[in-house]
Amino acid sequence: MGEFSLEPEERVVRKVRAHWITLVGSLIPIAILAITPLAIKPALIIFGAGNPMLVTLAINISSFLSTPWFTTVLGMWWLFLWIGAFNTITYYFLNIWILTTERIIEIRQPRYFSRRISSFFLSRVQDVTSDVNGLIGTLFDFGFIHVETAGESDNFEMHGIRDPNKLRDTILREIDQIHRNHAGDGSDGL
Amino acid sequence: MVARALLWHTTNTMTGTLKPLSFNPDTTSFAHLFANSNINTHQIGTVLFGIVLFLWVIFTIIAIYHWLRYNYRSVITIPILALHIFISLALISYAWVGMTG
């Protein structure tokens, strides 16, 4: 990965990102804002059919919509919205969890030039909870996973991930494997 | 055209006495706001367009830096950056058509 190094016998088991539906959900408000300028005129026609003032307003707006200025304003508006959408896509791909045979590495990028990489050893994990909630979560099988660790270190949570139950099982299986390996060498597992 | 014809029809049937409204796009454009001043609307538009373009360039450099720095091994990095450039240039061209048209 370049941002962290693996131990000699450590290998990556799984990389986890948020479910794609969460990305789509984040892009929906931007899509609504994008079509809003085009929806003003039809909305005025539909809702203003019985109101002459609204009809006049619709006619005036429609005349503005045909000017070159509107094309420029609309182009700039869409460009701003596309920048916002691309920001969302970028953050989606830059936030990731990496499960290795020894630890979980969490890479968080809440904004540009702010990147936090933290990891905790699986041998310190005390409890792993997965949760799938609501209709959309159940339909698309996404939810959150909470990993509680021993000691004073922070607990870790990741929201909107794909198939959290399977990830929990994978983490527990890796933890079990670590305990088996350490039991084999006679060490205490830490 | 159908919607516009319907509008005229609705206006006339609602009031009975109203005549069809004349269309004059210039009366509702930004140019009308500055009609009695010395401000050149084309210059204002050019400056605004330049500012937007400058912000876009800054944003694009930052975004490309992050993609290439942190996600360079991903197979989607180059396609998604190409998509960003393509869509952005298409929208910039669209806005520019309004400026020059």
Interface residues (C-beta under 8 A of the other chain):
Chain A: M1 E3 K41 P42 I45 A49 G50 P52 V55 T56 A58 I59 N60 I61 S62 S63 F64 S66 T67 P68 W69 F70 T71 T72 V73 L74 G75 M76 W78 L79 F80 W82 I83 F86 N87 I89 T90 F93 L94 Q109 Y112 F113 R115
Chain B: A3 R4 L6 L7 T10 T11 M14 T15 L18 L21 F23 N24 P25 D26 T27 T28 S29 F30 A31 G45 L48 F49 V52 L55 W56 F59 I62 A63 H66 W67 Y70 N71 R73 S74 I76 I80 H84 I87 S88 L91 I92 S93 Y94 A95 W96 V97 G98 M99 G101
